[in-house]
Amino acid sequence: MLFWACILWVFAATIVAMLPMRRQYVPGVALLAVAPLLILWIGISVAWWAGVLALAAFISMFRNPLRYFWAKARGQNPHLPKELRE
């Protein structure tokens, strides 16, 4: 089951990446919200080091949205791409 959940998440992320930038926001946030649960599941089911590798891949893929949310959490006003400001 874990294998198929990971495959489904990867295909969903690939499809979202092919969308125009302004249409990526809603499904991207959904993928961003589901990823920690999937990473935790990997860490528990496989091994802690597999969970750490999955976390590193997640941070690498979502570094810009994570920077944005981190800046918002600290009370800053981060810059949005032009496509998302419209």
C-alpha positions in Angstrom: 0.0 0.0 0.0 2.8 2.4 0.8 4.4 1.8 -2.5 1.2 2.7 -4.4 0.6 5.8 -2.3 4.2 7.0 -3.1 3.7 6.3 -6.8 0.4 8.1 -6.8 1.9 11.1 -5.1 4.8 11.2 -7.6 2.4 11.1 -10.6 0.2 13.8 -9.0 3.3 16.0 -8.4 4.4 15.5 -12.0 1.0 16.4 -13.4 0.8 19.5 -11.2 4.3 20.5 -12.3 3.1 20.5 -16.0 0.2 22.9 -15.2 0.6 26.7 -15.8 2.0 28.4 -12.7 -1.2 30.1 -11.6 -3.0 26.7 -11.7 -0.4 24.9 -9.6 -1.2 26.7 -6.4 -4.3 24.7 -5.1 -3.1 21.2 -6.0 0.5 22.1 -5.0 -0.7 23.0 -1.5 -2.6 19.8 -1.3 0.5 17.8 -2.2 2.5 19.9 0.3 0.0 19.0 3.0 -0.1 15.3 2.3 3.7 14.9 1.9 4.6 15.0 5.7 2.1 12.2 6.3 3.6 10.1 3.5 7.1 10.8 4.8 6.1 9.7 8.3 4.5 6.6 6.9 7.8 5.8 5.0 9.8 6.4 8.2 7.7 4.1 10.3 7.2 1.4 7.7 10.6 1.2 6.1 13.3 2.8 8.3 14.2 6.1 9.9 16.9 6.8 7.3 14.4 6.3 4.4 12.2 8.8 6.1 15.1 11.3 6.3 15.8 10.7 2.6 12.2 11.3 1.8 12.2 14.5 3.9 15.3 15.7 2.1 13.7 15.1 -1.3 10.5 16.9 -0.1 12.4 19.9 1.0 14.3 20.0 -2.2 11.2 19.9 -4.4 9.2 22.4 -2.3 11.9 24.8 -1.3 10.2 27.9 -2.7 6.8 27.3 -1.2 8.4 26.4 2.1 10.5 29.6 2.0 7.3 31.6 1.3 5.3 30.0 4.2 8.3 30.3 6.5 8.6 34.0 5.7 4.8 34.5 6.2 5.0 32.7 9.6 7.7 35.2 10.7 5.6 38.1 9.7 7.4 39.1 6.6 5.9 40.0 3.2 7.5 37.6 0.7 7.6 38.3 -3.0 5.2 36.3 -5.1 5.9 35.5 -8.8 4.0 37.7 -11.2 1.8 34.8 -12.4 0.4 34.4 -8.9 -0.2 38.1 -8.2 -2.9 38.4 -10.9 
